[in-house]
C-alpha cells in the first residue's frame, strides 16, 4: 500500500462527487507527532482491503486544501488528522494519538 497524494481542490471535489467514502490523512511535515501518526498508519497498512487508498495531504504545501476540508465538511482543522469523507458528510475524524487505522476499516470495506 502506498499513499495517494491529494494535490488539488479539483481532485478533492471529484472524490467527493463520487459519493463513495474516501480516507484522507492530513500531515504536517514539520510536526513530530504527525510523523509518528504517519508511521503508525503505515505499520498497519496490511489491515487495509485490497485496492484501498488513503489520500495523503501535505498541510505545509497545500494548506488551502486543508482549509477547504475544514470549511466544507465542518471539521475543525487539526494536525495530524485522519478523516473519512463521503459526499458532503464527514463520517469519521480523529487527530493526534486517537488516530487508528482500524477505526476507518468499516467505512472502506
C-alpha positions in Angstrom: 0.0 0.0 0.0 1.3 3.4 -0.9 -0.1 6.8 -0.2 -2.1 8.6 -2.9 -1.2 12.2 -2.9 -4.0 14.7 -2.6 -2.8 17.6 -4.8 -5.7 19.8 -5.8 -9.2 21.1 -4.9 -10.4 19.6 -8.2 -9.1 16.1 -7.2 -10.8 16.5 -3.8 -14.1 17.6 -5.3 -14.0 14.7 -7.8 -13.6 12.3 -4.8 -16.5 13.9 -3.0 -18.7 13.8 -6.1 -18.2 10.1 -6.5 -20.3 9.7 -3.3 -18.1 6.8 -2.1 -16.2 7.0 1.2 -12.6 8.0 1.0 -9.9 8.5 3.6 -7.6 11.5 4.0 -4.6 11.8 6.3 -3.7 15.4 6.9 0.1 15.5 7.7 2.4 18.3 8.8 5.9 17.6 7.7 7.1 19.9 10.5 5.5 18.0 13.4 7.0 15.0 15.2 3.5 13.9 16.4 2.3 13.9 12.8 5.3 11.9 11.8 4.6 9.3 14.5 1.0 9.0 13.4 2.0 8.5 9.8 4.5 5.8 10.8 1.8 4.1 12.9 -0.7 4.2 9.9 2.0 2.7 7.6 2.7 0.0 10.1 -1.0 -1.1 9.9 -1.4 -0.8 6.1 -1.7 -4.6 5.9 -5.1 -4.3 7.6 -6.5 -2.5 4.5 -8.6 -4.3 2.0 -7.0 -4.9 -1.4 -7.2 -1.8 -3.6 -7.9 0.6 -0.6 -6.4 4.1 -0.9 -5.5 6.6 1.7 -5.1 10.1 0.4 -2.1 12.0 1.9 -2.4 15.7 2.3 0.8 17.7 3.0 -0.5 20.5 5.1 2.5 22.7 4.7 2.5 22.7 1.0 -1.3 22.6 0.5 -2.9 24.4 3.4 -5.7 25.7 1.1 -7.0 22.2 0.6 -6.9 21.6 4.4 -8.8 24.8 4.9 -11.4 23.8 2.3 -11.9 20.4 4.1 -12.4 22.2 7.4 -15.0 24.6 6.0 -16.8 22.3 3.6 -17.1 19.3 5.9 -17.4 21.4 9.1 -14.5 19.7 10.8 -12.1 21.6 13.0 -8.6 21.6 11.4 -6.1 19.5 13.4 -2.7 18.0 12.6 -2.3 15.2 12.2 -5.8 14.2 11.3 -7.5 11.2 9.8 -10.9 11.7 8.1 -13.4 9.5 6.3 -15.4 11.7 3.9 -18.3 10.9 1.7 -20.2 13.4 -0.5 -20.9 16.3 1.8 -20.5 14.3 5.0 -17.6 13.6 7.3 -18.2 10.1 8.6 -15.3 9.9 10.9 -12.4 12.1 12.1 -9.6 11.6 14.7 -6.5 13.5 15.5 -3.2 13.1 17.3 -2.9 10.0 19.4 -6.5 9.0 18.6 -5.6 8.1 15.0 -6.1 4.4 14.5 -6.4 2.8 11.0 -8.6 0.1 12.4 -11.3 2.7 13.1 -11.8 3.5 9.4 -11.9 -0.1 8.1 -15.7 -0.4 8.5 -16.2 2.6 6.2 -14.0 1.4 3.3 -14.6 -2.4 3.4 
